[in-house]
Amino acid sequence: MAIIDVTMPNLGESVEEGLVNNWLKTLGETVGQYEPLVEVTTDKVNVEVPSDYAGTVHEILVKEGETVAVGTVICRLEVAEE
């Protein structure tokens, strides 16, 4: 198994940070590829961010209500190695 970092995505040209509103998956829960993982709010948009990988939530690094910069690692997924 491999551990993959999930980062705060870039959700717009001038967007520099995002607020983690709601984790849709909890620690130890499985997530499918393209399945919504977290709800994020910026000054321009509210969006459900999908997972790029199928796996298990290994670690949540950013709590609900926290604002972090684009590119910040927000959680880690345990995925099958290819």
Rosetta constraint file for C-alpha pairs under 8 A:
AtomPair CA 1 CA 78 HARMONIC 6.34 0.50
AtomPair CA 1 CA 79 HARMONIC 5.61 0.50
AtomPair CA 1 CA 80 HARMONIC 4.76 0.50
AtomPair CA 1 CA 81 HARMONIC 5.37 0.50
AtomPair CA 2 CA 78 HARMONIC 5.60 0.50
AtomPair CA 2 CA 79 HARMONIC 5.31 0.50
AtomPair CA 2 CA 80 HARMONIC 6.15 0.50
AtomPair CA 2 CA 81 HARMONIC 5.69 0.50
AtomPair CA 3 CA 58 HARMONIC 7.75 0.50
AtomPair CA 3 CA 76 HARMONIC 6.36 0.50
AtomPair CA 3 CA 77 HARMONIC 5.57 0.50
AtomPair CA 3 CA 78 HARMONIC 4.58 0.50
AtomPair CA 3 CA 79 HARMONIC 6.26 0.50
AtomPair CA 4 CA 76 HARMONIC 5.45 0.50
AtomPair CA 4 CA 77 HARMONIC 5.16 0.50
AtomPair CA 4 CA 78 HARMONIC 6.35 0.50
AtomPair CA 4 CA 79 HARMONIC 7.08 0.50
AtomPair CA 5 CA 73 HARMONIC 6.05 0.50
AtomPair CA 5 CA 74 HARMONIC 7.65 0.50
AtomPair CA 5 CA 75 HARMONIC 6.20 0.50
AtomPair CA 5 CA 76 HARMONIC 4.61 0.50
AtomPair CA 5 CA 77 HARMONIC 6.59 0.50
AtomPair CA 6 CA 51 HARMONIC 7.99 0.50
AtomPair CA 6 CA 73 HARMONIC 5.54 0.50
AtomPair CA 6 CA 74 HARMONIC 5.86 0.50
AtomPair CA 6 CA 75 HARMONIC 5.29 0.50
AtomPair CA 6 CA 76 HARMONIC 5.68 0.50
AtomPair CA 6 CA 77 HARMONIC 7.29 0.50
AtomPair CA 7 CA 70 HARMONIC 7.32 0.50
AtomPair CA 7 CA 71 HARMONIC 5.12 0.50
AtomPair CA 7 CA 72 HARMONIC 5.14 0.50
AtomPair CA 7 CA 73 HARMONIC 4.14 0.50
AtomPair CA 7 CA 74 HARMONIC 5.31 0.50
AtomPair CA 7 CA 75 HARMONIC 7.12 0.50
AtomPair CA 8 CA 17 HARMONIC 7.87 0.50
AtomPair CA 8 CA 18 HARMONIC 7.10 0.50
AtomPair CA 8 CA 68 HARMONIC 7.44 0.50
AtomPair CA 8 CA 69 HARMONIC 6.99 0.50
AtomPair CA 8 CA 70 HARMONIC 4.91 0.50
AtomPair CA 8 CA 71 HARMONIC 5.06 0.50
AtomPair CA 8 CA 72 HARMONIC 5.43 0.50
AtomPair CA 8 CA 73 HARMONIC 6.41 0.50
AtomPair CA 8 CA 74 HARMONIC 6.21 0.50
AtomPair CA 9 CA 49 HARMONIC 7.98 0.50
AtomPair CA 9 CA 70 HARMONIC 5.71 0.50
AtomPair CA 9 CA 71 HARMONIC 6.26 0.50
AtomPair CA 10 CA 15 HARMONIC 6.79 0.50
AtomPair CA 10 CA 16 HARMONIC 7.46 0.50
AtomPair CA 10 CA 70 HARMONIC 5.67 0.50
AtomPair CA 10 CA 71 HARMONIC 7.41 0.50
AtomPair CA 11 CA 15 HARMONIC 6.34 0.50
AtomPair CA 11 CA 42 HARMONIC 7.87 0.50
AtomPair CA 11 CA 45 HARMONIC 7.80 0.50
AtomPair CA 12 CA 44 HARMONIC 7.99 0.50
AtomPair CA 15 CA 42 HARMONIC 7.14 0.50
AtomPair CA 15 CA 43 HARMONIC 7.63 0.50
AtomPair CA 15 CA 44 HARMONIC 7.86 0.50
AtomPair CA 15 CA 70 HARMONIC 7.82 0.50
AtomPair CA 16 CA 69 HARMONIC 5.80 0.50
AtomPair CA 16 CA 70 HARMONIC 5.56 0.50
AtomPair CA 17 CA 42 HARMONIC 6.77 0.50
AtomPair CA 17 CA 67 HARMONIC 6.64 0.50
AtomPair CA 17 CA 68 HARMONIC 5.41 0.50
AtomPair CA 17 CA 69 HARMONIC 4.06 0.50
AtomPair CA 17 CA 70 HARMONIC 5.04 0.50
AtomPair CA 18 CA 40 HARMONIC 6.15 0.50
AtomPair CA 18 CA 41 HARMONIC 5.62 0.50
AtomPair CA 18 CA 42 HARMONIC 4.86 0.50
AtomPair CA 18 CA 67 HARMONIC 5.42 0.50
AtomPair CA 18 CA 68 HARMONIC 5.70 0.50
AtomPair CA 18 CA 69 HARMONIC 6.44 0.50
AtomPair CA 18 CA 70 HARMONIC 6.85 0.50
AtomPair CA 19 CA 40 HARMONIC 5.44 0.50
AtomPair CA 19 CA 41 HARMONIC 5.04 0.50
AtomPair CA 19 CA 42 HARMONIC 6.28 0.50
AtomPair CA 19 CA 64 HARMONIC 7.88 0.50
AtomPair CA 19 CA 65 HARMONIC 6.30 0.50
AtomPair CA 19 CA 66 HARMONIC 5.66 0.50
AtomPair CA 19 CA 67 HARMONIC 4.16 0.50
AtomPair CA 19 CA 68 HARMONIC 6.56 0.50
AtomPair CA 20 CA 38 HARMONIC 7.20 0.50
AtomPair CA 20 CA 39 HARMONIC 6.21 0.50
AtomPair CA 20 CA 40 HARMONIC 4.76 0.50
AtomPair CA 20 CA 41 HARMONIC 6.66 0.50
AtomPair CA 20 CA 62 HARMONIC 7.37 0.50
AtomPair CA 20 CA 63 HARMONIC 7.02 0.50
AtomPair CA 20 CA 64 HARMONIC 5.13 0.50
AtomPair CA 20 CA 65 HARMONIC 5.59 0.50
AtomPair CA 20 CA 66 HARMONIC 5.73 0.50
AtomPair CA 20 CA 67 HARMONIC 6.33 0.50
AtomPair CA 21 CA 38 HARMONIC 7.56 0.50
AtomPair CA 21 CA 39 HARMONIC 5.38 0.50
AtomPair CA 21 CA 40 HARMONIC 5.43 0.50
AtomPair CA 21 CA 41 HARMONIC 6.63 0.50
AtomPair CA 21 CA 64 HARMONIC 5.29 0.50
AtomPair CA 21 CA 65 HARMONIC 5.65 0.50
AtomPair CA 21 CA 66 HARMONIC 7.90 0.50
AtomPair CA 22 CA 38 HARMONIC 5.83 0.50
AtomPair CA 22 CA 39 HARMONIC 5.09 0.50
AtomPair CA 22 CA 40 HARMONIC 7.30 0.50
AtomPair CA 22 CA 64 HARMONIC 5.65 0.50
AtomPair CA 22 CA 65 HARMONIC 7.96 0.50
AtomPair CA 23 CA 37 HARMONIC 6.44 0.50
AtomPair CA 23 CA 38 HARMONIC 4.48 0.50
AtomPair CA 23 CA 39 HARMONIC 6.35 0.50
AtomPair CA 23 CA 64 HARMONIC 6.95 0.50
AtomPair CA 24 CA 36 HARMONIC 6.84 0.50
AtomPair CA 24 CA 37 HARMONIC 5.18 0.50
AtomPair CA 24 CA 38 HARMONIC 5.14 0.50
AtomPair CA 24 CA 39 HARMONIC 7.14 0.50
AtomPair CA 25 CA 29 HARMONIC 6.04 0.50
AtomPair CA 25 CA 30 HARMONIC 7.54 0.50
AtomPair CA 25 CA 31 HARMONIC 7.18 0.50
AtomPair CA 25 CA 37 HARMONIC 5.77 0.50
AtomPair CA 25 CA 38 HARMONIC 7.22 0.50
AtomPair CA 25 CA 57 HARMONIC 7.30 0.50
AtomPair CA 26 CA 57 HARMONIC 6.68 0.50
AtomPair CA 27 CA 56 HARMONIC 7.85 0.50
AtomPair CA 27 CA 57 HARMONIC 5.13 0.50
AtomPair CA 27 CA 58 HARMONIC 6.10 0.50
AtomPair CA 27 CA 59 HARMONIC 6.32 0.50
AtomPair CA 27 CA 60 HARMONIC 6.89 0.50
AtomPair CA 28 CA 56 HARMONIC 5.77 0.50
AtomPair CA 28 CA 57 HARMONIC 5.09 0.50
AtomPair CA 28 CA 58 HARMONIC 6.06 0.50
AtomPair CA 29 CA 56 HARMONIC 5.53 0.50
AtomPair CA 29 CA 57 HARMONIC 5.62 0.50
AtomPair CA 30 CA 54 HARMONIC 7.55 0.50
AtomPair CA 30 CA 55 HARMONIC 5.60 0.50
AtomPair CA 30 CA 56 HARMONIC 4.23 0.50
AtomPair CA 30 CA 57 HARMONIC 6.31 0.50
AtomPair CA 31 CA 35 HARMONIC 6.33 0.50
AtomPair CA 31 CA 37 HARMONIC 7.21 0.50
AtomPair CA 31 CA 51 HARMONIC 7.26 0.50
AtomPair CA 31 CA 53 HARMONIC 7.88 0.50
AtomPair CA 31 CA 54 HARMONIC 5.57 0.50
AtomPair CA 31 CA 55 HARMONIC 5.53 0.50
AtomPair CA 31 CA 56 HARMONIC 6.00 0.50
AtomPair CA 31 CA 57 HARMONIC 7.32 0.50
AtomPair CA 32 CA 51 HARMONIC 7.06 0.50
AtomPair CA 32 CA 53 HARMONIC 6.66 0.50
AtomPair CA 32 CA 54 HARMONIC 4.22 0.50
AtomPair CA 32 CA 55 HARMONIC 6.53 0.50
AtomPair CA 33 CA 50 HARMONIC 7.50 0.50
AtomPair CA 33 CA 51 HARMONIC 5.46 0.50
AtomPair CA 33 CA 52 HARMONIC 5.41 0.50
AtomPair CA 33 CA 53 HARMONIC 4.46 0.50
AtomPair CA 33 CA 54 HARMONIC 4.34 0.50
AtomPair CA 33 CA 55 HARMONIC 7.85 0.50
AtomPair CA 34 CA 50 HARMONIC 4.86 0.50
AtomPair CA 34 CA 51 HARMONIC 4.99 0.50
AtomPair CA 34 CA 52 HARMONIC 5.73 0.50
AtomPair CA 34 CA 53 HARMONIC 7.11 0.50
AtomPair CA 34 CA 54 HARMONIC 7.95 0.50
AtomPair CA 35 CA 50 HARMONIC 5.04 0.50
AtomPair CA 35 CA 51 HARMONIC 5.69 0.50
AtomPair CA 36 CA 48 HARMONIC 5.72 0.50
AtomPair CA 36 CA 49 HARMONIC 5.48 0.50
AtomPair CA 36 CA 50 HARMONIC 3.99 0.50
AtomPair CA 36 CA 51 HARMONIC 6.21 0.50
AtomPair CA 37 CA 48 HARMONIC 7.04 0.50
AtomPair CA 37 CA 49 HARMONIC 5.80 0.50
AtomPair CA 37 CA 50 HARMONIC 5.25 0.50
AtomPair CA 37 CA 51 HARMONIC 5.74 0.50
AtomPair CA 38 CA 48 HARMONIC 5.70 0.50
AtomPair CA 38 CA 49 HARMONIC 5.37 0.50
AtomPair CA 38 CA 50 HARMONIC 7.19 0.50
AtomPair CA 39 CA 46 HARMONIC 7.28 0.50
AtomPair CA 39 CA 47 HARMONIC 5.71 0.50
AtomPair CA 39 CA 48 HARMONIC 4.36 0.50
AtomPair CA 39 CA 49 HARMONIC 6.07 0.50
AtomPair CA 40 CA 46 HARMONIC 5.86 0.50
AtomPair CA 40 CA 47 HARMONIC 5.47 0.50
AtomPair CA 40 CA 48 HARMONIC 6.28 0.50
AtomPair CA 40 CA 49 HARMONIC 6.97 0.50
AtomPair CA 41 CA 45 HARMONIC 5.88 0.50
AtomPair CA 41 CA 46 HARMONIC 4.39 0.50
AtomPair CA 41 CA 47 HARMONIC 6.45 0.50
AtomPair CA 42 CA 46 HARMONIC 6.40 0.50
AtomPair CA 53 CA 79 HARMONIC 7.17 0.50
AtomPair CA 54 CA 79 HARMONIC 6.40 0.50
AtomPair CA 55 CA 77 HARMONIC 6.00 0.50
AtomPair CA 55 CA 78 HARMONIC 5.42 0.50
AtomPair CA 55 CA 79 HARMONIC 4.46 0.50
AtomPair CA 55 CA 80 HARMONIC 7.07 0.50
AtomPair CA 56 CA 77 HARMONIC 5.44 0.50
AtomPair CA 56 CA 78 HARMONIC 5.13 0.50
AtomPair CA 56 CA 79 HARMONIC 6.64 0.50
AtomPair CA 57 CA 75 HARMONIC 7.55 0.50
AtomPair CA 57 CA 76 HARMONIC 6.31 0.50
AtomPair CA 57 CA 77 HARMONIC 4.68 0.50
AtomPair CA 57 CA 78 HARMONIC 6.38 0.50
AtomPair CA 58 CA 75 HARMONIC 7.58 0.50
AtomPair CA 58 CA 76 HARMONIC 5.43 0.50
AtomPair CA 58 CA 77 HARMONIC 4.98 0.50
AtomPair CA 58 CA 78 HARMONIC 5.63 0.50
AtomPair CA 59 CA 75 HARMONIC 5.46 0.50
AtomPair CA 59 CA 76 HARMONIC 5.06 0.50
AtomPair CA 59 CA 77 HARMONIC 6.97 0.50
AtomPair CA 60 CA 74 HARMONIC 6.39 0.50
AtomPair CA 60 CA 75 HARMONIC 4.33 0.50
AtomPair CA 60 CA 76 HARMONIC 6.54 0.50
AtomPair CA 61 CA 73 HARMONIC 7.18 0.50
AtomPair CA 61 CA 74 HARMONIC 5.06 0.50
AtomPair CA 61 CA 75 HARMONIC 5.10 0.50
AtomPair CA 61 CA 76 HARMONIC 7.85 0.50
AtomPair CA 62 CA 66 HARMONIC 6.46 0.50
AtomPair CA 62 CA 74 HARMONIC 5.11 0.50
AtomPair CA 62 CA 75 HARMONIC 6.98 0.50
AtomPair CA 68 CA 72 HARMONIC 6.50 0.50
